[in-house]
Amino acid sequence: MSAIFARIVAMIGAAMILMRRFGQGPEKPAIGGAPIIPEAKAQRIPTLKMPTARGWTDGHTPTAAPGLKVNAFAKGLKHPRWLHVLPNGDVLTAEALGVDGGRIRTPFDYAMYSTMKRAAAVGKSPNRITLLRDADGDGVAEERHTFMEGLNHPFGMAMLHGTFYVGNTDGVVAYPYSEGTTHIAAQGRRLADFKPAGHWTRSILASQDGKKLYVGVGSLSNIAENGFEAEEGRACIYELDLETGRNRIFAGGLRNPVGLAFEPTTGDLWTVVNERDGLGDETPPDYLTSVKDGGFYGWPYCYWGQTVDDRVLQNPGLVASAIRPDYALGGHTASLGLCWLPAGTLPGFPDGMVIGQHGSWNRSTLAGYKVIFVPFENGKPSGPPRDILTDFLAPDEKYSYGRPVGVTIGPDGSLLVADDVGDVIWRVTGA
């Protein structure tokens, strides 16, 4: 019976997508510092559209921008999501799938679960961190070791002063580390507890002085539909003081802040944030923004500054205090990965931020499914985005070869990209 309901929901959803497209072309992407954001149109039936996961075969790879080339640094992984480079040059990747969302209560829940399963976005999670070593320096990791296992949906990683930190979905745990080791079996020391599930990723970034960790914690729901109490301690970035052991909310109102990076000239913390669903293909856009200590960025009450979401019981004081983000990245691009790219790292690219756009599942015309670059000058975005890797998505949008997530600078100065559908770590260099 549930399968029949799911088919009905899928058919209705497909009809709604056609209706939303009828009589109009695709909306112009809401991108940049002053985007044109279409008027919100609340959807009674949410858009549900996602390509079938296909993977990469027969030497097929993403397309690198002119002047760049791409090769597989490591293949045959299991849903690699995030990356970290150890001081000795070993590359770590956190392999995990999302936390089980619980009981399927409605036909739409079933349709969404079935769609996500077809797109390789749900399933049994590996819950491990794998170490990759390119000992001969040829750009391909010939050694592979299980660095840690039995974790609780690991994601963020950091290394400071002989201690390795892991962001599990339920908190941050510290482990002793010896340089060159290929496996950690020691019992961890818990530093902070977070509510699991919902937006389950827990990214980690060490402060520039090595005294603090910043941790991204996403919301449980889309717009606090389970109540505000369920969202306490969520939709924010935490600051963990490693000397005192105390933690606090550094900034809030960030629906799902994932990638974290510092801009080196100002020292400002930046993040990429996934915005809310159900208001249109480009409304509101995901965004890249600097993060102010004590700042509030709108969720769930409003978006892009003081644009009120009237589906939510309002708090006028918080709306008035909401900070407008710095740079729009387009609607529902699922911008997750973030790292600083110094000028000259890739030929022809100035200073700026690299962003892994995982790709949409909730708009009538798919978006994202690529790795982009946003140039910076004087500590701020300074121009339109440029593509680095594209063609993770088939032209007809029916299937995806891969979906980029985490990005980082490799030990040899290359750009590394985790692809959780292709089960590959890609390596980008000059051609």
Salt bridges, closest charged atoms under 4 A:
ASP90 OD2 - ARG133 NH2 2.75
GLU95 OE1 - ARG128 NE 2.87
GLU143 OE1 - ARG133 NH1 3.77
GLU143 OE1 - HIS145 NE2 3.02
ASP170 OD2 - ARG190 NH2 3.58
ASP193 OD1 - ARG190 NH1 3.00
GLU239 OE1 - ARG248 NE 2.94
GLU275 OE1 - ARG276 NE 2.88
ASP277 OD2 - ARG255 NH2 3.75
ASP277 OD1 - HIS332 ND1 3.44
GLU282 OE2 - ARG363 NH1 2.84
ASP293 OD2 - ARG248 NH2 2.95
ASP309 OD2 - ARG276 NH1 3.20
ASP309 OD2 - ARG311 NH2 2.81
ASP326 OD1 - LYS380 NZ 3.13
ASP387 OD1 - LYS370 NZ 3.20
GLU397 OE1 - ARG21 NH2 3.91
GLU397 OE1 - LYS49 NZ 2.54
ASP412 OD2 - ARG427 NH2 2.95
ASP420 OD2 - HIS79 NE2 3.25
ASP420 OD2 - ARG81 NH1 2.61
ASP420 OD2 - HIS358 NE2 2.90
